[in-house]
Amino acid sequence: MSGVSTAAYIARRAAQKERVRILYRRALKDTLNWAVHRHLFYQDADALRERFETNKHVEDLDTIDRLITNAEATYNKWRHPDPYVVPWAPGGSKFHRNPTPPSGIEIVYDYGREDND
């Protein structure tokens, strides 16, 4: 293997590892949306981990790319239609509940205390 092909191999392998890590993390978080109780989530999380571990030994780069593409398609197909969103996060029920005041309005946080100078 020449130096260029070795560098290309390492770069492609690193990109694949990153894609797998992101996919696993997204799938694990989405598992929480499907599991109603925590004990059900642990079972589903173990099954998900097993699915990722079965292909851990694969070394062929093209096969790995194909497996990642299939896994991403499966994830997109089975993604939860109404995922849980933390209330104060963007998309949550409390996000921007108290809108920012218009410009020109000054907020004073003295809580009723006045300057008696």
FIRO-270159 format. One record per atom (N, C-alpha, C, CB): residue number from 1; residue in one letter; atom name; x, y, z. Coordinates in nm, 2 decimals, m for minus. Glycine has a CB too. Layout:
<rec NUM; a; CA; <X; Y; Z>>
...
REM end
This chain:
<rec 1; m; N; <0.08; m0.12; 0.00>>
<rec 1; m; CA; <0.00; 0.00; 0.00>>
<rec 1; m; C; <0.09; 0.12; 0.00>>
<rec 1; m; CB; <m0.10; 0.00; 0.12>>
<rec 2; s; N; <0.06; 0.22; m0.09>>
<rec 2; s; CA; <0.14; 0.34; m0.09>>
<rec 2; s; C; <0.09; 0.43; 0.02>>
<rec 2; s; CB; <0.13; 0.41; m0.23>>
<rec 3; g; N; <0.16; 0.54; 0.04>>
<rec 3; g; CA; <0.13; 0.64; 0.14>>
<rec 3; g; C; <0.00; 0.71; 0.12>>
<rec 3; g; CB; <0.24; 0.74; 0.15>>
<rec 4; v; N; <m0.03; 0.74; m0.01>>
<rec 4; v; CA; <m0.16; 0.81; m0.05>>
<rec 4; v; C; <m0.28; 0.72; m0.02>>
<rec 4; v; CB; <m0.15; 0.85; m0.19>>
<rec 5; s; N; <m0.26; 0.59; m0.06>>
<rec 5; s; CA; <m0.38; 0.50; m0.04>>
<rec 5; s; C; <m0.40; 0.47; 0.10>>
<rec 5; s; CB; <m0.36; 0.37; m0.13>>
<rec 6; t; N; <m0.29; 0.46; 0.18>>
<rec 6; t; CA; <m0.30; 0.44; 0.32>>
<rec 6; t; C; <m0.37; 0.56; 0.39>>
<rec 6; t; CB; <m0.17; 0.42; 0.39>>
<rec 7; a; N; <m0.34; 0.68; 0.35>>
<rec 7; a; CA; <m0.40; 0.80; 0.41>>
<rec 7; a; C; <m0.55; 0.80; 0.37>>
<rec 7; a; CB; <m0.33; 0.93; 0.36>>
<rec 8; a; N; <m0.58; 0.77; 0.24>>
<rec 8; a; CA; <m0.72; 0.77; 0.19>>
<rec 8; a; C; <m0.80; 0.66; 0.27>>
<rec 8; a; CB; <m0.72; 0.74; 0.04>>
<rec 9; y; N; <m0.73; 0.54; 0.29>>
<rec 9; y; CA; <m0.80; 0.44; 0.37>>
<rec 9; y; C; <m0.83; 0.48; 0.51>>
<rec 9; y; CB; <m0.71; 0.31; 0.37>>
<rec 10; i; N; <m0.74; 0.55; 0.57>>
<rec 10; i; CA; <m0.76; 0.59; 0.71>>
<rec 10; i; C; <m0.87; 0.70; 0.72>>
<rec 10; i; CB; <m0.63; 0.64; 0.77>>
<rec 11; a; N; <m0.86; 0.79; 0.62>>
<rec 11; a; CA; <m0.96; 0.90; 0.62>>
<rec 11; a; C; <m1.10; 0.84; 0.59>>
<rec 11; a; CB; <m0.93; 1.00; 0.51>>
<rec 12; r; N; <m1.12; 0.75; 0.50>>
<rec 12; r; CA; <m1.25; 0.69; 0.47>>
<rec 12; r; C; <m1.30; 0.61; 0.59>>
<rec 12; r; CB; <m1.24; 0.60; 0.35>>
<rec 13; r; N; <m1.21; 0.54; 0.65>>
<rec 13; r; CA; <m1.24; 0.46; 0.77>>
<rec 13; r; C; <m1.29; 0.54; 0.89>>
<rec 13; r; CB; <m1.12; 0.37; 0.82>>
<rec 14; a; N; <m1.22; 0.66; 0.91>>
<rec 14; a; CA; <m1.26; 0.75; 1.01>>
<rec 14; a; C; <m1.40; 0.81; 0.98>>
<rec 14; a; CB; <m1.16; 0.87; 1.02>>
<rec 15; a; N; <m1.43; 0.84; 0.85>>
<rec 15; a; CA; <m1.56; 0.89; 0.82>>
<rec 15; a; C; <m1.67; 0.79; 0.84>>
<rec 15; a; CB; <m1.56; 0.94; 0.67>>
<rec 16; q; N; <m1.64; 0.66; 0.81>>
<rec 16; q; CA; <m1.73; 0.56; 0.84>>
<rec 16; q; C; <m1.76; 0.54; 0.99>>
<rec 16; q; CB; <m1.68; 0.42; 0.78>>
<rec 17; k; N; <m1.65; 0.54; 1.07>>
<rec 17; k; CA; <m1.67; 0.53; 1.21>>
<rec 17; k; C; <m1.76; 0.65; 1.27>>
<rec 17; k; CB; <m1.54; 0.53; 1.28>>
<rec 18; e; N; <m1.74; 0.76; 1.21>>
<rec 18; e; CA; <m1.82; 0.88; 1.26>>
<rec 18; e; C; <m1.97; 0.86; 1.22>>
<rec 18; e; CB; <m1.77; 1.01; 1.20>>
<rec 19; r; N; <m1.99; 0.81; 1.09>>
<rec 19; r; CA; <m2.13; 0.79; 1.05>>
<rec 19; r; C; <m2.20; 0.68; 1.14>>
<rec 19; r; CB; <m2.13; 0.75; 0.90>>
<rec 20; v; N; <m2.12; 0.58; 1.17>>
<rec 20; v; CA; <m2.18; 0.47; 1.25>>
<rec 20; v; C; <m2.21; 0.53; 1.39>>
<rec 20; v; CB; <m2.08; 0.35; 1.26>>
<rec 21; r; N; <m2.12; 0.60; 1.45>>
<rec 21; r; CA; <m2.14; 0.66; 1.58>>
<rec 21; r; C; <m2.26; 0.75; 1.59>>
<rec 21; r; CB; <m2.01; 0.74; 1.63>>
<rec 22; i; N; <m2.27; 0.84; 1.48>>
<rec 22; i; CA; <m2.39; 0.93; 1.48>>
<rec 22; i; C; <m2.52; 0.85; 1.46>>
<rec 22; i; CB; <m2.37; 1.03; 1.36>>
<rec 23; l; N; <m2.52; 0.75; 1.37>>
<rec 23; l; CA; <m2.63; 0.66; 1.35>>
<rec 23; l; C; <m2.67; 0.59; 1.48>>
<rec 23; l; CB; <m2.61; 0.56; 1.24>>
<rec 24; y; N; <m2.58; 0.53; 1.55>>
<rec 24; y; CA; <m2.61; 0.46; 1.67>>
<rec 24; y; C; <m2.67; 0.55; 1.78>>
<rec 24; y; CB; <m2.48; 0.39; 1.73>>
<rec 25; r; N; <m2.61; 0.67; 1.79>>
<rec 25; r; CA; <m2.66; 0.76; 1.89>>
<rec 25; r; C; <m2.80; 0.81; 1.86>>
<rec 25; r; CB; <m2.57; 0.89; 1.90>>
<rec 26; r; N; <m2.83; 0.84; 1.73>>
<rec 26; r; CA; <m2.96; 0.88; 1.69>>
<rec 26; r; C; <m3.06; 0.77; 1.71>>
<rec 26; r; CB; <m2.97; 0.92; 1.54>>
<rec 27; a; N; <m3.02; 0.64; 1.67>>
<rec 27; a; CA; <m3.11; 0.53; 1.69>>
<rec 27; a; C; <m3.14; 0.50; 1.84>>
<rec 27; a; CB; <m3.06; 0.41; 1.62>>
<rec 28; l; N; <m3.04; 0.52; 1.92>>
<rec 28; l; CA; <m3.06; 0.49; 2.06>>
<rec 28; l; C; <m3.15; 0.60; 2.12>>
<rec 28; l; CB; <m2.92; 0.50; 2.14>>
<rec 29; k; N; <m3.13; 0.72; 2.08>>
<rec 29; k; CA; <m3.22; 0.83; 2.13>>
<rec 29; k; C; <m3.37; 0.81; 2.08>>
<rec 29; k; CB; <m3.17; 0.97; 2.09>>
<rec 30; d; N; <m3.38; 0.76; 1.96>>
<rec 30; d; CA; <m3.51; 0.74; 1.91>>
<rec 30; d; C; <m3.58; 0.62; 1.98>>
<rec 30; d; CB; <m3.50; 0.71; 1.76>>
<rec 31; t; N; <m3.50; 0.52; 2.03>>
<rec 31; t; CA; <m3.55; 0.41; 2.10>>
<rec 31; t; C; <m3.63; 0.46; 2.22>>
<rec 31; t; CB; <m3.44; 0.31; 2.14>>
<rec 32; l; N; <m3.58; 0.56; 2.28>>
<rec 32; l; CA; <m3.65; 0.62; 2.40>>
<rec 32; l; C; <m3.79; 0.67; 2.36>>
<rec 32; l; CB; <m3.57; 0.74; 2.46>>
<rec 33; n; N; <m3.81; 0.71; 2.24>>
<rec 33; n; CA; <m3.94; 0.76; 2.20>>
<rec 33; n; C; <m4.04; 0.64; 2.18>>
<rec 33; n; CB; <m3.93; 0.83; 2.07>>
<rec 34; w; N; <m3.99; 0.52; 2.15>>
<rec 34; w; CA; <m4.08; 0.41; 2.13>>
<rec 34; w; C; <m4.10; 0.33; 2.26>>
<rec 34; w; CB; <m4.02; 0.32; 2.03>>
<rec 35; a; N; <m4.01; 0.33; 2.35>>
<rec 35; a; CA; <m4.02; 0.26; 2.48>>
<rec 35; a; C; <m4.09; 0.34; 2.58>>
<rec 35; a; CB; <m3.88; 0.21; 2.53>>
<rec 36; v; N; <m4.20; 0.29; 2.63>>
<rec 36; v; CA; <m4.28; 0.37; 2.73>>
<rec 36; v; C; <m4.21; 0.37; 2.87>>
<rec 36; v; CB; <m4.42; 0.31; 2.74>>
<rec 37; h; N; <m4.16; 0.25; 2.90>>
<rec 37; h; CA; <m4.10; 0.24; 3.03>>
<rec 37; h; C; <m3.95; 0.21; 3.02>>
<rec 37; h; CB; <m4.16; 0.12; 3.11>>
<rec 38; r; N; <m3.87; 0.24; 3.12>>
<rec 38; r; CA; <m3.73; 0.23; 3.12>>
<rec 38; r; C; <m3.68; 0.09; 3.10>>
<rec 38; r; CB; <m3.67; 0.29; 3.24>>
<rec 39; h; N; <m3.75; m0.01; 3.16>>
<rec 39; h; CA; <m3.71; m0.15; 3.15>>
<rec 39; h; C; <m3.73; m0.20; 3.01>>
<rec 39; h; CB; <m3.79; m0.23; 3.25>>
<rec 40; l; N; <m3.83; m0.14; 2.94>>
<rec 40; l; CA; <m3.85; m0.18; 2.80>>
<rec 40; l; C; <m3.74; m0.11; 2.71>>
<rec 40; l; CB; <m3.99; m0.13; 2.75>>
<rec 41; f; N; <m3.70; 0.01; 2.75>>
<rec 41; f; CA; <m3.59; 0.07; 2.68>>
<rec 41; f; C; <m3.46; 0.00; 2.69>>
<rec 41; f; CB; <m3.57; 0.22; 2.73>>
<rec 42; y; N; <m3.43; m0.06; 2.80>>
<rec 42; y; CA; <m3.30; m0.13; 2.82>>
<rec 42; y; C; <m3.30; m0.25; 2.73>>
<rec 42; y; CB; <m3.29; m0.17; 2.97>>
<rec 43; q; N; <m3.41; m0.32; 2.72>>
<rec 43; q; CA; <m3.42; m0.44; 2.63>>
<rec 43; q; C; <m3.40; m0.40; 2.48>>
<rec 43; q; CB; <m3.55; m0.51; 2.64>>
<rec 44; d; N; <m3.47; m0.29; 2.44>>
<rec 44; d; CA; <m3.45; m0.24; 2.31>>
<rec 44; d; C; <m3.31; m0.19; 2.28>>
<rec 44; d; CB; <m3.55; m0.13; 2.28>>
<rec 45; a; N; <m3.25; m0.13; 2.38>>
<rec 45; a; CA; <m3.12; m0.07; 2.36>>
<rec 45; a; C; <m3.02; m0.19; 2.35>>
<rec 45; a; CB; <m3.08; 0.01; 2.48>>
<rec 46; d; N; <m3.04; m0.30; 2.42>>
<rec 46; d; CA; <m2.95; m0.41; 2.41>>
<rec 46; d; C; <m2.97; m0.48; 2.27>>
<rec 46; d; CB; <m2.98; m0.52; 2.52>>
<rec 47; a; N; <m3.09; m0.48; 2.22>>
<rec 47; a; CA; <m3.11; m0.54; 2.09>>
<rec 47; a; C; <m3.05; m0.45; 1.98>>
<rec 47; a; CB; <m3.26; m0.56; 2.06>>
<rec 48; l; N; <m3.06; m0.32; 2.00>>
<rec 48; l; CA; <m2.99; m0.23; 1.90>>
<rec 48; l; C; <m2.84; m0.25; 1.90>>
<rec 48; l; CB; <m3.03; m0.09; 1.93>>
<rec 49; r; N; <m2.78; m0.26; 2.02>>
<rec 49; r; CA; <m2.64; m0.27; 2.03>>
<rec 49; r; C; <m2.60; m0.40; 1.97>>
<rec 49; r; CB; <m2.60; m0.27; 2.18>>
<rec 50; e; N; <m2.67; m0.51; 1.98>>
<rec 50; e; CA; <m2.64; m0.64; 1.92>>
<rec 50; e; C; <m2.64; m0.63; 1.77>>
<rec 50; e; CB; <m2.74; m0.75; 1.96>>
<rec 51; r; N; <m2.74; m0.55; 1.71>>
<rec 51; r; CA; <m2.74; m0.53; 1.57>>
<rec 51; r; C; <m2.62; m0.46; 1.52>>
<rec 51; r; CB; <m2.86; m0.45; 1.53>>
<rec 52; f; N; <m2.56; m0.37; 1.60>>
<rec 52; f; CA; <m2.44; m0.30; 1.56>>
<rec 52; f; C; <m2.32; m0.39; 1.58>>
<rec 52; f; CB; <m2.43; m0.17; 1.64>>
<rec 53; e; N; <m2.32; m0.47; 1.68>>
<rec 53; e; CA; <m2.20; m0.55; 1.71>>
<rec 53; e; C; <m2.19; m0.67; 1.61>>
<rec 53; e; CB; <m2.22; m0.61; 1.85>>
<rec 54; t; N; <m2.30; m0.71; 1.55>>
<rec 54; t; CA; <m2.29; m0.82; 1.46>>
<rec 54; t; C; <m2.20; m0.79; 1.34>>
<rec 54; t; CB; <m2.43; m0.87; 1.41>>
<rec 55; n; N; <m2.19; m0.67; 1.30>>
<rec 55; n; CA; <m2.11; m0.63; 1.18>>
<rec 55; n; C; <m1.98; m0.56; 1.22>>
<rec 55; n; CB; <m2.19; m0.54; 1.09>>
<rec 56; k; N; <m1.94; m0.57; 1.34>>
<rec 56; k; CA; <m1.82; m0.51; 1.39>>
<rec 56; k; C; <m1.69; m0.56; 1.32>>
<rec 56; k; CB; <m1.81; m0.52; 1.54>>
<rec 57; h; N; <m1.70; m0.69; 1.28>>
<rec 57; h; CA; <m1.58; m0.75; 1.22>>
<rec 57; h; C; <m1.56; m0.72; 1.07>>
<rec 57; h; CB; <m1.59; m0.90; 1.24>>
<rec 58; v; N; <m1.65; m0.66; 1.01>>
<rec 58; v; CA; <m1.64; m0.64; 0.86>>
<rec 58; v; C; <m1.53; m0.54; 0.83>>
<rec 58; v; CB; <m1.78; m0.59; 0.80>>
<rec 59; e; N; <m1.44; m0.57; 0.74>>
<rec 59; e; CA; <m1.33; m0.49; 0.70>>
<rec 59; e; C; <m1.33; m0.43; 0.57>>
<rec 59; e; CB; <m1.20; m0.57; 0.71>>
<rec 60; d; N; <m1.41; m0.48; 0.47>>
<rec 60; d; CA; <m1.42; m0.43; 0.34>>
<rec 60; d; C; <m1.49; m0.29; 0.34>>
<rec 60; d; CB; <m1.50; m0.53; 0.24>>
<rec 61; l; N; <m1.43; m0.19; 0.28>>
<rec 61; l; CA; <m1.48; m0.06; 0.29>>
<rec 61; l; C; <m1.62; m0.04; 0.22>>
<rec 61; l; CB; <m1.38; 0.04; 0.24>>
<rec 62; d; N; <m1.63; m0.10; 0.10>>
<rec 62; d; CA; <m1.75; m0.09; 0.02>>
<rec 62; d; C; <m1.87; m0.16; 0.09>>
<rec 62; d; CB; <m1.73; m0.16; m0.12>>
<rec 63; t; N; <m1.84; m0.28; 0.16>>
<rec 63; t; CA; <m1.94; m0.35; 0.23>>
<rec 63; t; C; <m1.99; m0.26; 0.35>>
<rec 63; t; CB; <m1.89; m0.48; 0.28>>
<rec 64; i; N; <m1.89; m0.20; 0.42>>
<rec 64; i; CA; <m1.92; m0.11; 0.53>>
<rec 64; i; C; <m2.01; 0.00; 0.49>>
<rec 64; i; CB; <m1.80; m0.06; 0.60>>
<rec 65; d; N; <m1.98; 0.06; 0.37>>
<rec 65; d; CA; <m2.06; 0.17; 0.32>>
<rec 65; d; C; <m2.20; 0.13; 0.29>>
<rec 65; d; CB; <m2.00; 0.23; 0.19>>
<rec 66; r; N; <m2.21; 0.00; 0.23>>
<rec 66; r; CA; <m2.34; m0.05; 0.20>>
<rec 66; r; C; <m2.42; m0.08; 0.33>>
<rec 66; r; CB; <m2.33; m0.18; 0.12>>
<rec 67; l; N; <m2.36; m0.13; 0.43>>
<rec 67; l; CA; <m2.42; m0.16; 0.56>>
<rec 67; l; C; <m2.47; m0.03; 0.62>>
<rec 67; l; CB; <m2.33; m0.24; 0.65>>
<rec 68; i; N; <m2.39; 0.07; 0.62>>
<rec 68; i; CA; <m2.43; 0.20; 0.68>>
<rec 68; i; C; <m2.54; 0.26; 0.61>>
<rec 68; i; CB; <m2.31; 0.30; 0.68>>
<rec 69; t; N; <m2.54; 0.26; 0.47>>
<rec 69; t; CA; <m2.65; 0.31; 0.40>>
<rec 69; t; C; <m2.78; 0.24; 0.42>>
<rec 69; t; CB; <m2.62; 0.31; 0.24>>
<rec 70; n; N; <m2.78; 0.10; 0.43>>
<rec 70; n; CA; <m2.90; 0.03; 0.46>>
<rec 70; n; C; <m2.95; 0.06; 0.60>>
<rec 70; n; CB; <m2.87; m0.12; 0.45>>
<rec 71; a; N; <m2.85; 0.07; 0.70>>
<rec 71; a; CA; <m2.89; 0.10; 0.84>>
<rec 71; a; C; <m2.96; 0.24; 0.85>>
<rec 71; a; CB; <m2.77; 0.09; 0.93>>
<rec 72; e; N; <m2.90; 0.34; 0.77>>
<rec 72; e; CA; <m2.96; 0.47; 0.77>>
<rec 72; e; C; <m3.10; 0.47; 0.71>>
<rec 72; e; CB; <m2.87; 0.57; 0.70>>
<rec 73; a; N; <m3.12; 0.39; 0.61>>
<rec 73; a; CA; <m3.25; 0.38; 0.54>>
<rec 73; a; C; <m3.35; 0.32; 0.64>>
<rec 73; a; CB; <m3.24; 0.30; 0.41>>
<rec 74; t; N; <m3.31; 0.21; 0.71>>
<rec 74; t; CA; <m3.39; 0.15; 0.81>>
<rec 74; t; C; <m3.43; 0.24; 0.92>>
<rec 74; t; CB; <m3.33; 0.02; 0.86>>
<rec 75; y; N; <m3.33; 0.32; 0.97>>
<rec 75; y; CA; <m3.36; 0.42; 1.07>>
<rec 75; y; C; <m3.46; 0.52; 1.03>>
<rec 75; y; CB; <m3.23; 0.48; 1.12>>
<rec 76; n; N; <m3.44; 0.57; 0.91>>
<rec 76; n; CA; <m3.54; 0.67; 0.86>>
<rec 76; n; C; <m3.68; 0.62; 0.84>>
<rec 76; n; CB; <m3.48; 0.73; 0.72>>
<rec 77; k; N; <m3.68; 0.49; 0.80>>
<rec 77; k; CA; <m3.81; 0.42; 0.78>>
<rec 77; k; C; <m3.89; 0.41; 0.91>>
<rec 77; k; CB; <m3.79; 0.29; 0.71>>
<rec 78; w; N; <m3.81; 0.37; 1.02>>
<rec 78; w; CA; <m3.88; 0.34; 1.15>>
<rec 78; w; C; <m3.86; 0.45; 1.25>>
<rec 78; w; CB; <m3.82; 0.21; 1.20>>
<rec 79; r; N; <m3.83; 0.57; 1.21>>
<rec 79; r; CA; <m3.81; 0.68; 1.30>>
<rec 79; r; C; <m3.95; 0.71; 1.36>>
<rec 79; r; CB; <m3.75; 0.80; 1.23>>
<rec 80; h; N; <m3.95; 0.75; 1.49>>
<rec 80; h; CA; <m4.08; 0.78; 1.55>>
<rec 80; h; C; <m4.14; 0.91; 1.49>>
<rec 80; h; CB; <m4.06; 0.81; 1.71>>
<rec 81; p; N; <m4.28; 0.90; 1.46>>
<rec 81; p; CA; <m4.34; 1.01; 1.39>>
<rec 81; p; C; <m4.36; 1.13; 1.49>>
<rec 81; p; CB; <m4.48; 0.97; 1.34>>
<rec 82; d; N; <m4.37; 1.11; 1.62>>
<rec 82; d; CA; <m4.39; 1.22; 1.71>>
<rec 82; d; C; <m4.29; 1.21; 1.83>>
<rec 82; d; CB; <m4.54; 1.22; 1.76>>
<rec 83; p; N; <m4.16; 1.24; 1.80>>
<rec 83; p; CA; <m4.06; 1.22; 1.90>>
<rec 83; p; C; <m4.08; 1.31; 2.02>>
<rec 83; p; CB; <m3.92; 1.24; 1.84>>
<rec 84; y; N; <m4.03; 1.27; 2.14>>
<rec 84; y; CA; <m4.03; 1.35; 2.26>>
<rec 84; y; C; <m3.93; 1.46; 2.25>>
<rec 84; y; CB; <m4.01; 1.26; 2.38>>
<rec 85; v; N; <m3.98; 1.58; 2.28>>
<rec 85; v; CA; <m3.89; 1.70; 2.28>>
<rec 85; v; C; <m3.89; 1.76; 2.41>>
<rec 85; v; CB; <m3.93; 1.80; 2.17>>
<rec 86; v; N; <m3.78; 1.79; 2.47>>
<rec 86; v; CA; <m3.77; 1.85; 2.60>>
<rec 86; v; C; <m3.85; 1.98; 2.59>>
<rec 86; v; CB; <m3.62; 1.87; 2.65>>
<rec 87; p; N; <m3.93; 2.01; 2.69>>
<rec 87; p; CA; <m4.02; 2.13; 2.68>>
<rec 87; p; C; <m3.95; 2.26; 2.65>>
<rec 87; p; CB; <m4.10; 2.15; 2.80>>
<rec 88; w; N; <m3.83; 2.29; 2.70>>
<rec 88; w; CA; <m3.77; 2.42; 2.68>>
<rec 88; w; C; <m3.67; 2.42; 2.56>>
<rec 88; w; CB; <m3.69; 2.46; 2.81>>
<rec 89; a; N; <m3.66; 2.31; 2.49>>
<rec 89; a; CA; <m3.58; 2.30; 2.37>>
<rec 89; a; C; <m3.66; 2.35; 2.25>>
<rec 89; a; CB; <m3.53; 2.16; 2.35>>
<rec 90; p; N; <m3.59; 2.39; 2.14>>
<rec 90; p; CA; <m3.66; 2.43; 2.02>>
<rec 90; p; C; <m3.76; 2.32; 1.98>>
<rec 90; p; CB; <m3.56; 2.46; 1.91>>
<rec 91; g; N; <m3.88; 2.35; 1.96>>
<rec 91; g; CA; <m3.99; 2.26; 1.92>>
<rec 91; g; C; <m4.06; 2.21; 2.04>>
<rec 91; g; CB; <m3.93; 2.14; 1.85>>
<rec 92; g; N; <m4.02; 2.24; 2.16>>
<rec 92; g; CA; <m4.09; 2.20; 2.29>>
<rec 92; g; C; <m4.20; 2.30; 2.32>>
<rec 92; g; CB; <m3.99; 2.20; 2.40>>
<rec 93; s; N; <m4.29; 2.25; 2.41>>
<rec 93; s; CA; <m4.41; 2.33; 2.44>>
<rec 93; s; C; <m4.38; 2.46; 2.52>>
<rec 93; s; CB; <m4.50; 2.25; 2.52>>
<rec 94; k; N; <m4.26; 2.47; 2.59>>
<rec 94; k; CA; <m4.23; 2.59; 2.66>>
<rec 94; k; C; <m4.13; 2.68; 2.59>>
<rec 94; k; CB; <m4.18; 2.55; 2.80>>
<rec 95; f; N; <m4.08; 2.64; 2.47>>
<rec 95; f; CA; <m3.98; 2.71; 2.40>>
<rec 95; f; C; <m4.04; 2.85; 2.36>>
<rec 95; f; CB; <m3.93; 2.64; 2.28>>
<rec 96; h; N; <m3.98; 2.95; 2.39>>
<rec 96; h; CA; <m4.02; 3.09; 2.36>>
<rec 96; h; C; <m4.16; 3.12; 2.41>>
<rec 96; h; CB; <m4.02; 3.11; 2.21>>
<rec 97; r; N; <m4.20; 3.06; 2.53>>
<rec 97; r; CA; <m4.33; 3.09; 2.58>>
<rec 97; r; C; <m4.34; 3.24; 2.63>>
<rec 97; r; CB; <m4.36; 3.00; 2.70>>
<rec 98; n; N; <m4.23; 3.28; 2.69>>
<rec 98; n; CA; <m4.22; 3.43; 2.72>>
<rec 98; n; C; <m4.13; 3.49; 2.62>>
<rec 98; n; CB; <m4.16; 3.45; 2.87>>
<rec 99; p; N; <m4.19; 3.56; 2.52>>
<rec 99; p; CA; <m4.11; 3.62; 2.42>>
<rec 99; p; C; <m4.02; 3.73; 2.47>>
<rec 99; p; CB; <m4.20; 3.67; 2.30>>
<rec 100; t; N; <m3.92; 3.76; 2.40>>
<rec 100; t; CA; <m3.83; 3.87; 2.44>>
<rec 100; t; C; <m3.91; 4.00; 2.42>>
<rec 100; t; CB; <m3.70; 3.87; 2.35>>
<rec 101; p; N; <m3.88; 4.09; 2.51>>
<rec 101; p; CA; <m3.95; 4.22; 2.51>>
<rec 101; p; C; <m3.90; 4.30; 2.38>>
<rec 101; p; CB; <m3.93; 4.30; 2.64>>
<rec 102; p; N; <m3.99; 4.39; 2.34>>
<rec 102; p; CA; <m3.95; 4.47; 2.22>>
<rec 102; p; C; <m3.83; 4.56; 2.25>>
<rec 102; p; CB; <m4.07; 4.55; 2.17>>
<rec 103; s; N; <m3.76; 4.60; 2.15>>
<rec 103; s; CA; <m3.65; 4.69; 2.17>>
<rec 103; s; C; <m3.69; 4.82; 2.23>>
<rec 103; s; CB; <m3.57; 4.71; 2.04>>
<rec 104; g; N; <m3.61; 4.88; 2.31>>
<rec 104; g; CA; <m3.65; 5.00; 2.38>>
<rec 104; g; C; <m3.70; 4.98; 2.52>>
<rec 104; g; CB; <m3.75; 5.08; 2.30>>
<rec 105; i; N; <m3.74; 4.86; 2.55>>
<rec 105; i; CA; <m3.79; 4.83; 2.69>>
<rec 105; i; C; <m3.67; 4.78; 2.77>>
<rec 105; i; CB; <m3.91; 4.72; 2.68>>
<rec 106; e; N; <m3.65; 4.85; 2.88>>
<rec 106; e; CA; <m3.54; 4.81; 2.97>>
<rec 106; e; C; <m3.60; 4.73; 3.09>>
<rec 106; e; CB; <m3.47; 4.93; 3.02>>
<rec 107; i; N; <m3.54; 4.62; 3.12>>
<rec 107; i; CA; <m3.58; 4.53; 3.23>>
<rec 107; i; C; <m3.49; 4.56; 3.34>>
<rec 107; i; CB; <m3.59; 4.38; 3.19>>
<rec 108; v; N; <m3.55; 4.59; 3.46>>
<rec 108; v; CA; <m3.47; 4.62; 3.58>>
<rec 108; v; C; <m3.50; 4.51; 3.68>>
<rec 108; v; CB; <m3.50; 4.76; 3.64>>
<rec 109; y; N; <m3.39; 4.44; 3.72>>
<rec 109; y; CA; <m3.40; 4.33; 3.81>>
<rec 109; y; C; <m3.38; 4.37; 3.95>>
<rec 109; y; CB; <m3.31; 4.22; 3.77>>
<rec 110; d; N; <m3.44; 4.47; 4.00>>
<rec 110; d; CA; <m3.42; 4.51; 4.14>>
<rec 110; d; C; <m3.53; 4.46; 4.23>>
<rec 110; d; CB; <m3.42; 4.66; 4.16>>
<rec 111; y; N; <m3.63; 4.39; 4.18>>
<rec 111; y; CA; <m3.74; 4.32; 4.25>>
<rec 111; y; C; <m3.80; 4.41; 4.36>>
<rec 111; y; CB; <m3.68; 4.20; 4.31>>
<rec 112; g; N; <m3.84; 4.53; 4.32>>
<rec 112; g; CA; <m3.91; 4.62; 4.41>>
<rec 112; g; C; <m3.82; 4.71; 4.50>>
<rec 112; g; CB; <m4.00; 4.55; 4.50>>
<rec 113; r; N; <m3.69; 4.68; 4.50>>
<rec 113; r; CA; <m3.60; 4.76; 4.58>>
<rec 113; r; C; <m3.57; 4.89; 4.51>>
<rec 113; r; CB; <m3.47; 4.68; 4.62>>
<rec 114; e; N; <m3.57; 5.00; 4.57>>
<rec 114; e; CA; <m3.54; 5.13; 4.51>>
<rec 114; e; C; <m3.41; 5.18; 4.56>>
<rec 114; e; CB; <m3.65; 5.23; 4.53>>
<rec 115; d; N; <m3.35; 5.26; 4.48>>
<rec 115; d; CA; <m3.22; 5.32; 4.52>>
<rec 115; d; C; <m3.26; 5.44; 4.61>>
<rec 115; d; CB; <m3.14; 5.37; 4.40>>
<rec 116; n; N; <m3.21; 5.43; 4.74>>
<rec 116; n; CA; <m3.24; 5.54; 4.83>>
<rec 116; n; C; <m3.11; 5.61; 4.86>>
<rec 116; n; CB; <m3.30; 5.48; 4.96>>
<rec 117; d; N; <m3.06; 5.68; 4.76>>
<rec 117; d; CA; <m2.93; 5.75; 4.78>>
<rec 117; d; C; <m2.96; 5.90; 4.80>>
<rec 117; d; CB; <m2.84; 5.73; 4.66>>
REM end
